[in-house]
Amino acid sequence: MIIVWFKNDLRLNDNTALIEAIKTNQPIMCVFQINNPQLLENSKSQDYFFQSVQVFNDNLIQINQPLHFIYGDTEDSFDKLLTQFPETKAIYTNISERGYGLERDHLIRKVAQNHTVDFYGFMDHHLIGAHELLKKDQTPFKVFTPYYNQWKKLAKPAFQKVDLEKFKHLVIQRQEIDLFKEGTAKLKELTENIEQSFNTNLKQVRESYDEFIDNRLEDYPKDRDFPSLNGTSDLSKDLTTGLISIREVYWRLVQHAPESDAKQAFIRQLCWRDFYNMVYAYNPDAKNLEIKSEYRKINWRYSEEDFQKWIDGETGYPLVDAAMKHFKQTGELHNRLRMVVASFLTKDLLIDWRWGEKYFSEQLIDYDSASNIGGWQWASSTGTDAAPYFRIFNPTTQSERFDPKGDFIRQHLPNLANLSNKDIHKPNDSQRQTLGYPQEIVDHKFARQRALEAFKG
Ligand SMILES: Cc1cc2nc3c(=O)[nH]c(=O)nc-3n(C[C@H](O)[C@H](O)[C@H](O)COP(=O)(O)OP(=O)(O)OC[C@H]3O[C@@H](n4cnc5c(N)ncnc54)[C@H](O)[C@@H]3O)c2cc1C
């Protein structure tokens, strides 16, 4: 028997590990491990993920092939599983190339070895894997553009359809044992009290992506920076859970969209995803350590009060506050707003980027460790190919440029809704008082100078 271990690859089609397992013609047991050390309290990213797991399982139940859930500490739960099923010959899984996922794969590989079970890991989550593209001297790229110039020349892996009939034939029926009952009960506990209902329907995701390609791609380069417009694909959360494969995203675009600058601009964004995966793989400490060593001694501020105001959207800067209130409520945040609020936290408030990265990791429904660390180290100027430290966003100017009529602000800060297009970006003192809107937590000019000095050291 072969165990196919599902993780953030919640689909049957174009699932490399599953397709390879089917090729062996061995009986297959589909397993999902709820990994105790990774569980969080009050986390929208976790809510979204487990709701997606539940929907995936519901879909499998419909074809009578439910997942087998195990729950517990990383090695212990697999040890129990392999003890219970000594007929297991191999574990097939799609691996992670960096961070905690990589560590966990190593641990389970060892457990498998102890049981004389083979472990086969497949690179599935990226178009070009972390170790597939290096500079001529075999060292990793540090700058995005030369990486992208080589990346775009490489052949991309094909989309593979799963042989569903063969899968149904090979997959073993549900095993009613305590180990799995415990796992299923844990999934129920994790999902039953989720207030927000997320859309994790593959058919709808495909329709929405096709609609993006047909109608919105053309304007992507100019619309993608405006949070009040529906200018981007909205695919990141479904790529994170693996509801849709990156190969499907790539080939649907390549095959259906005519050649254009907009198409290339979108492909370039997909490349950032691979770039940050590679950067994290070669900088395994990047979650806690600045990639640029010259910025490891910055005298960050650790003001819990200011940090909480940032989280609650009470900074007195309307675009920052609208973004953060919306984010707290939904777990979603437009890319432009991620840059604005991350810059505000790390430059205007001079608060350690690690605090922001951690909050995002718990709150973002599309949370992906490599992209999140990449984004935070970019915004705080500490990462590879990051924004230079002296490029400090002015939150008011960003608001005027990217939300010119204040549409986004009006939607999320209704008490400011009646201000003019000019005032909404920076209400005056009496407007703030009348509307109950806070004073600016920090003066931008002062904060800018403070950040420049902190970075110069
Ligand atoms: C501080 C900060 C934190 C971030 N954290 C994450 C995160 O945890 N998870 C995540 O997926 N993205 C993250 N990003 C990148 C980016 O904000 C999102 O990928 C994007 O907003 C997703 O929206 P979309 O799918 O509509 O993107 P589109 O513009 O439609 O882009 C298509 C796809 O390209 C990829 N992509 C686009 N921009 C980037 C980028 N800058 N870096 C990496 N991949 C990119 C994504 O997979 C995205 O789905 C972060 C950016 C910043 C500045």
The ligand as an ORCA input file, in Angstrom:
! r2SCAN-3c Opt
* xyz 0 1
  C       4.369     42.696      3.055
  C       3.894     41.725      1.990
  C       3.490     40.444      2.367
  C       3.047     39.519      1.395
  N       2.652     38.265      1.800
  C       2.235     37.360      0.872
  C       1.820     36.052      1.270
  O       1.876     35.676      2.448
  N       1.343     35.218      0.301
  C       1.292     35.585     -1.027
  O       0.846     34.785     -1.858
  N       1.715     36.801     -1.423
  C       2.171     37.705     -0.524
  N       2.566     38.955     -0.934
  C       2.592     39.257     -2.382
  C       1.303     39.863     -2.974
  O       0.822     40.884     -2.143
  C       0.189     38.838     -3.200
  O       0.703     37.708     -3.863
  C      -0.923     39.449     -4.059
  O      -1.492     40.554     -3.397
  C      -1.981     38.410     -4.309
  O      -3.070     38.952     -5.018
  P      -3.458     38.378     -6.446
  O      -3.510     36.893     -6.403
  O      -4.682     39.092     -6.892
  O      -2.177     38.828     -7.274
  P      -1.923     39.058     -8.830
  O      -1.418     40.439     -8.984
  O      -3.088     38.657     -9.635
  O      -0.673     38.107     -9.126
  C      -0.805     36.742     -9.541
  C      -0.016     35.843     -8.631
  O       1.370     36.173     -8.695
  C       1.976     35.951     -7.418
  N       2.506     37.231     -6.917
  C       2.109     38.469     -7.261
  N       2.859     39.392     -6.623
  C       3.729     38.714     -5.850
  C       4.770     39.098     -4.951
  N       5.083     40.378     -4.741
  N       5.442     38.129     -4.303
  C       5.168     36.819     -4.520
  N       4.207     36.394     -5.363
  C       3.505     37.332     -6.023
  C       0.884     35.461     -6.486
  O       0.929     34.056     -6.453
  C      -0.380     35.964     -7.168
  O      -1.519     35.192     -6.851
  C       3.024     39.895      0.023
  C       3.432     41.187     -0.334
  C       3.860     42.088      0.630
  C       4.289     43.470      0.213
*
